[in-house]
Amino acid sequence: MATSSDKEDAGKEGPPPLDDFTERLDRMRGEHDPGEEKSGSGSGAAWGRALRASSDLLAGLFVGTVLGLLLDRWLGTSPWLLLVGIGIGFAAGLRNLTRSMK
């Protein structure tokens, strides 16, 4: 035999789950599902590319400068090998930069 509470429960559905509401809200806002892969066009990807570009260039300059300075001290040719090292380091940094941007 059915009780009155069974009849009330049969006529009503509970509220939809919160996940459904979040998904509908994201769709209306135009946001993607967090499970989807991003295409790399977000601002985080742009910051990553910018950081990679600057670190490539600075690493080449740093290594060239340090090697030029060490060779200058060892050979006593100050400041000529330092200047050559800076130039070679800059060229290597640009090469790494163009290679990573392809």
C-alpha positions in Angstrom: 0.0 0.0 0.0 1.3 3.5 -0.9 1.6 6.1 1.8 1.2 9.8 1.3 4.9 10.4 1.4 5.4 8.0 -1.5 2.8 9.9 -3.6 4.6 13.2 -2.9 8.0 11.8 -3.9 6.7 10.2 -7.1 5.3 13.6 -8.3 8.5 15.6 -7.7 12.0 15.4 -9.0 14.9 16.6 -7.0 16.9 19.6 -8.2 19.3 18.9 -11.0 22.9 18.2 -9.9 25.3 21.1 -9.5 27.5 19.8 -12.2 24.8 20.2 -14.8 24.2 23.8 -13.7 27.9 24.5 -14.0 28.1 23.0 -17.5 25.1 25.0 -18.7 26.5 28.2 -17.2 29.9 27.6 -18.8 28.2 27.0 -22.2 26.2 30.3 -21.9 29.4 32.2 -21.0 31.2 30.6 -23.9 33.8 28.9 -21.8 35.1 25.4 -22.7 34.7 22.3 -20.6 37.8 21.9 -18.3 38.3 18.5 -19.7 38.9 19.8 -23.3 42.4 20.4 -24.5 43.3 24.1 -25.0 44.5 25.0 -28.5 47.4 27.1 -27.1 45.9 30.4 -28.0 45.3 31.5 -24.4 47.2 34.1 -22.6 49.1 31.5 -20.6 50.5 30.1 -23.8 51.5 33.6 -25.0 53.4 34.2 -21.8 55.1 30.9 -22.1 56.3 31.7 -25.6 57.5 35.1 -24.5 59.4 33.6 -21.6 60.9 31.0 -23.8 62.0 33.6 -26.4 63.6 35.9 -23.8 65.4 33.0 -22.0 66.8 31.7 -25.3 68.2 35.1 -26.2 69.5 35.8 -22.7 71.1 32.4 -22.3 73.1 32.9 -25.5 74.3 36.3 -24.4 75.2 35.0 -20.9 77.2 32.0 -22.2 79.0 34.1 -24.8 79.9 36.8 -22.3 81.1 34.4 -19.7 83.3 32.5 -22.2 84.7 35.7 -23.6 85.5 37.0 -20.2 87.2 33.8 -19.1 89.2 33.6 -22.3 90.2 37.3 -21.9 91.5 36.7 -18.4 93.4 33.5 -19.4 95.0 34.9 -22.6 95.3 38.6 -21.4 93.5 40.0 -24.5 91.1 42.2 -22.6 88.4 43.3 -23.8 88.6 41.8 -27.3 87.5 38.3 -26.7 84.7 39.6 -24.4 83.3 41.6 -27.3 83.7 38.7 -29.6 82.0 36.4 -27.0 79.1 38.9 -26.7 78.6 39.0 -30.5 78.8 35.2 -30.8 76.4 34.8 -27.8 73.9 37.2 -29.4 74.1 35.4 -32.7 73.6 32.0 -30.9 70.7 33.4 -28.9 69.0 34.7 -32.1 69.5 31.3 -33.8 67.9 29.5 -30.8 65.1 32.1 -30.8 64.3 31.6 -34.5 64.5 27.8 -34.1 62.1 27.8 -31.2 59.6 30.1 -32.9 59.2 27.8 -35.9 
